[in-house]
């Protein structure tokens, strides 16, 4: 039987971040994931890019992951929000030198996390490995693998994504629904420099995001596109020839970046919402998409998972220093209190924005533009929204502040 301090089910972006952060603080982990690591870092596996918030980036710096991404990221210097291509809208520009976020391709972040995990001294990666049974009782938790190996620990963390088997096995209820939308994701090259500005353009059929990426090796300017289309149109849009898709993207940009060409494969993802009724059980905690999934309208999905990881690390490290069992009910209750309200508030806010900006008609558009104009003029409100984008609001864990635990 293999023994460790924490078993993490799921070796995705949040699961590996959690394991690396725990290793940095002297807590041993075993990460179990059925996926093939070689496939997970291939360009064809995940075409998404993430706007990592400033606070999440500070954590990646603190645990030694950010340094492995040198030259592969682009800072977001400003965000422009508009209702279609109409005049007005909001421009978010920070008053200090810190960016509003850092753009990085998911596959590159996944590779950096894996390299860091392989170099960690108290972290064991069992990938690919299939967990077939999870047992939890008052004394310990045990996970049995398909090959018969048993891993035991005081605590199991479920971080396997939206369809978390461990969440279902723990009997945790889920509120969920599907949006009548799909996200078309692609990387494009364009004539003009984006100047590190991200744009969110709201159309009646869904938001259209333009996210600044690093220039290609040949010097081409690049951006990541997240285009929300109706679910019925999703297959047809994804199947468009390259030139036709590039033309449609250029049209929705309003042509402000010049001629557009595709710079990689396109992907399509269904959009939905889910939120678990609780995030802990006996010797069990949820983190990341296993606990909550939101619309990408504000780019906060992965950052919510990073906040879960930072909070759980702080709870467990402080518990270990006090000599507590890492599966102790008091520690689980603290993690539950810390994260439940924040995740619910962000989830409800993104759902409300999705519905508000999806309302058709001139009257709805006029109301939205009036609201954005007011927000643009009210300094404290803009500062609050920028703090939310940076992940710097609320009771931040120490790692997200760049402070040692």
Buried (B, 14 or more C-beta within 10 A) or exposed (E): EBBBBBBBBBBBBBBBBBBBBBBBBEBBBBBBBBBEBEEBBEEEBBBBBBBBBBBBBBBBBBBBBBEBBEEBBBBBBBBBBBBBBEEEBBEBEBEEEBBBBBBBBBBBBBBBBBEBBEEBEBBBBBBBBEBEEBBBEEEBBBBBBEEEEEBBBBBBBBBBBBEBBBBEBBEBEBEEEEBEBBBBBBBBBBEEEBEBBBBBBBBEBBBBBBBBBBBEEEEEBBBBBBBBBEBEBBEEBBEBEEEEBBBBBBEBBEBBBEEBBBBBEBBBBEBBBBBBEBBBBEBBBBBBBBBBBBBBBBBBBBBBBBBBBBBBBBBBBBBBEEEBBBBBEEBBEBBBEBBBEBBEEBBEBBBEBBEBBBEEEEEBBEBBBEEBBEBBEEEEEBEEBBBBBBBBBBEBBBBBBBEEB
